[in-house]
Amino acid sequence: MENLYVFHGVDHKCGTTMIAQSVAEMLAESDRKKTVLLLSLAGRRNADFVRESTDPIDCYKSRIDSGLDVTKKLLRKNKCGENLYFISGVDNELEERYYLPQTAERLLEGLERDFDIIIADAGSEIDNGLAIGGLQMAKKKYLVMTQNESALRRYEKNWLLYESLKLNFSGYIINKYSDDSPYDISYLSRRMGVEKEMLHRINLAGSGLQAEMDCRTLLGYREEKYIQDVEKIADRIGSETGFEHLKNQRKGKWKISFI
């Protein structure tokens, strides 16, 4: 799918949901003529940074299984802004096993025609059917990880699985990045066996716990380095999908979170 971009975490602590939502918010704010869908393709709800009450994917399961499209007209309760919509992940986690890769494919096929771009949060479980379906359909996909040994070891453990599923990641996002860490870009590049140009850093932000308490992304906390780093990723994606460039646009625009 040309308008589907998926973010997948190497583990559950790396901040994939925050990054995916921040990118979606920034794209929606940058070009109000475009429609943006933020979609959670995970075995849990993944709605920690959304204040509005929106319908989870469970509400559309029977429709998807019947071969009927999920369209923008059906997502009235899922509108979080002028041009931003959000479908959260599986609310009933005990039924996660009933969501197959084909479920994600059918859902996305119906939504593709109604949205200019779909940003998907594919969680961190590679054995989740929704995540696999989304990752395999995406035009581009980004793996999110952090500067620590456990994240690197999990990447190395899953590398052959990524290869077998033909998940050719377009880039790797090093979240919560600190210049003081021994796991710098050069070391990560050597250890992971990828070019430095494929590693995109997002600097460590100090308002993470407050963001969880307030149910909003870090875009609303004057975290300038974080905003600039997310902006680079959003602008890259936006330029590939016909969005207006974000550069020189904001001038304080991100003082308040979009959602």
C-alpha positions in Angstrom: 0.0 0.0 0.0 1.5 3.3 -1.1 -0.1 5.4 1.7 0.6 3.1 4.6 3.6 3.7 7.0 4.1 1.3 9.9 6.1 1.7 13.1 7.1 -1.4 14.9 9.0 -1.7 18.2 11.8 -4.0 19.0 10.3 -4.3 22.5 7.4 -2.9 24.5 9.5 -0.2 26.2 10.9 1.7 23.2 8.0 4.2 22.8 6.5 3.1 19.4 3.0 4.4 20.3 4.3 7.8 21.2 6.3 8.2 18.0 3.6 6.9 15.7 1.0 9.2 17.2 3.4 12.2 17.2 4.1 11.7 13.5 0.4 11.3 12.7 -0.5 14.5 14.6 2.2 16.5 13.0 1.2 15.4 9.5 -2.5 16.2 10.2 -1.6 19.6 11.5 0.8 20.4 8.6 -1.8 20.0 5.9 -5.5 20.3 6.9 -6.6 19.4 3.3 -5.3 15.9 3.8 -7.0 13.1 5.9 -4.8 11.1 8.3 -5.7 7.9 10.0 -3.8 6.7 13.1 -4.3 3.0 13.4 -3.2 0.6 16.2 -2.4 -2.9 14.8 -1.5 -4.4 18.2 -2.9 -7.0 20.6 -3.8 -4.3 23.1 -5.6 -1.0 22.9 -2.5 1.3 22.7 -4.4 4.5 23.4 -2.4 5.9 26.3 -2.0 9.3 24.7 -5.5 10.0 23.5 -8.0 11.8 25.6 -11.0 11.2 23.4 -13.0 8.0 23.7 -12.8 6.2 20.3 -14.0 2.8 19.1 -11.3 0.1 19.1 -10.8 -2.3 16.3 -13.0 -4.9 18.1 -16.0 -2.8 16.9 -15.3 -3.5 13.3 -14.2 -7.2 13.6 -17.5 -8.7 12.5 -17.7 -6.3 9.5 -14.2 -7.2 8.4 -14.8 -10.9 8.8 -17.9 -10.5 6.6 -15.8 -9.0 3.8 -17.3 -5.5 4.2 -15.2 -2.4 4.0 -14.6 -0.2 7.0 -14.9 3.4 5.6 -14.3 6.9 6.9 -18.1 7.4 7.1 -18.2 4.7 9.8 -15.5 6.4 11.9 -17.5 9.4 13.1 -16.8 8.5 16.7 -13.1 8.1 15.9 -12.5 11.6 14.7 -9.9 13.3 17.0 -9.5 16.6 15.1 -10.4 18.4 11.9 -8.7 15.8 9.7 -7.3 13.1 12.1 -9.0 9.8 12.9 -7.9 7.1 15.3 -8.7 3.4 15.6 -7.3 1.9 18.7 -6.1 -1.7 19.0 -7.7 -4.8 20.5 -9.6 -3.9 23.6 -10.4 -7.5 24.6 -6.9 -8.9 24.8 -8.1 -12.4 25.4 -9.4 -12.4 21.8 -6.1 -11.3 20.3 -5.5 -14.7 18.7 -8.6 -14.3 16.5 -7.0 -11.3 14.6 -5.1 -12.8 11.7 -2.8 -11.0 9.1 -5.8 -11.3 6.7 -7.9 -9.2 9.2 -5.4 -6.3 8.9 -5.3 -6.7 5.1 -9.1 -6.5 4.7 -9.3 -3.6 7.1 -6.5 -1.6 5.3 -7.9 -2.4 1.9 -11.2 -0.7 2.8 -9.5 2.3 4.5 -6.9 2.9 1.8 -9.3 4.7 -0.5 -10.6 7.1 2.1 -7.4 8.4 3.7 -4.4 10.3 2.2 -2.1 8.5 4.7 -2.4 5.8 7.3 0.1 5.7 10.1 0.1 2.4 11.9 1.4 1.5 15.3 2.2 -2.2 15.1 3.2 -2.7 18.7 6.2 -4.9 19.5 4.9 -8.5 19.3 6.0 -10.0 16.0 3.7 -13.0 16.5 0.7 -10.7 16.5 -1.5 -11.2 13.4 -2.5 -7.6 13.0 1.1 -6.5 13.2 2.3 -9.0 10.6 -0.5 -8.1 8.2 0.3 -4.4 8.5 4.0 -4.7 8.2 3.7 -6.9 5.1 1.4 -4.4 3.4 3.3 -1.2 4.2 5.1 0.9 1.7 7.6 1.7 4.3 8.2 0.5 7.8 10.3 1.7 10.7 11.7 -0.3 13.5 11.8 1.6 16.8 14.5 0.7 19.4 16.5 2.3 22.3 20.1 2.6 23.3 20.4 -0.5 25.6 21.7 -4.0 25.5 18.3 -5.7 25.9 16.9 -3.9 22.8 20.0 -4.8 20.8 19.9 -8.5 21.9 16.2 -8.7 21.0 16.9 -7.2 17.6 19.7 -9.8 17.0 17.4 -12.6 18.2 14.6 -11.5 15.8 16.7 -10.6 12.9 16.3 -13.9 11.1 12.5 -13.7 11.7 12.4 -10.3 10.2 14.3 -11.7 7.2 12.0 -14.7 6.8 8.9 -12.4 6.8 10.7 -10.1 4.3 10.4 -7.1 6.6 12.8 -4.8 4.9 12.8 -1.8 7.2 13.1 1.6 5.6 14.8 3.0 8.7 15.5 2.5 12.3 14.4 5.0 14.9 16.6 5.2 18.0 14.2 6.6 20.5 15.1 8.4 23.8 18.6 9.0 22.4 21.3 10.4 24.6 24.7 11.6 23.5 26.2 10.4 26.8 25.3 6.7 26.1 28.1 4.3 25.0 25.5 3.0 22.5 26.1 5.8 20.0 25.1 5.8 16.3 28.5 4.5 15.2 28.3 1.5 17.7 24.7 0.8 16.8 25.5 0.9 13.1 28.3 -1.7 13.5 26.4 -3.9 15.9 23.2 -4.0 13.8 25.0 -4.2 10.4 23.2 -1.2 8.9 24.4 2.1 7.4 24.4 5.1 9.8 22.1 7.0 7.4 19.3 4.5 8.2 19.5 5.3 11.9 17.3 8.2 12.9 17.6 9.5 16.4 14.9 11.0 18.6 16.4 12.7 21.6 15.4 11.8 25.1 12.5 14.0 26.4 11.9 14.8 30.0 8.1 15.0 30.0 7.3 11.3 29.3 5.6 10.5 32.6 3.6 13.8 32.4 2.5 12.9 28.9 1.1 9.6 30.1 -0.7 11.3 33.0 -2.2 13.9 30.6 -3.0 11.4 27.8 -1.2 13.5 25.2 2.0 13.3 23.1 5.3 15.0 23.8 4.5 17.6 21.1 2.7 19.6 23.7 5.5 20.1 26.2 8.0 22.4 24.6 10.4 19.6 24.1 12.2 21.3 21.2 14.7 18.6 20.4 12.0 15.9 20.4 9.8 18.1 18.1 12.7 18.7 15.7 13.5 15.0 15.5 9.9 13.9 14.9 9.6 16.7 12.4 12.4 15.2 10.3 10.6 11.9 10.1 7.2 13.4 9.5 8.6 15.7 6.7 10.2 12.7 5.0 7.0 10.8 5.0 4.9 13.8 4.1 7.1 14.6 1.1 6.6 11.1 -0.2 2.8 11.4 0.0 2.1 14.9 -1.2 1.8 16.7 2.1 3.0 20.3 2.5 6.5 20.5 3.9 6.7 21.1 7.6 9.9 23.1 7.6 9.5 26.8 8.6 5.8 26.2 9.2 5.4 25.7 12.9 6.7 28.7 14.9 5.2 27.5 18.1 2.5 25.4 16.5 3.3 22.4 18.8 2.8 24.1 22.1 -0.5 22.2 22.4 -0.9 18.6 21.5 -3.2 18.0 18.4 -5.3 15.4 20.2 
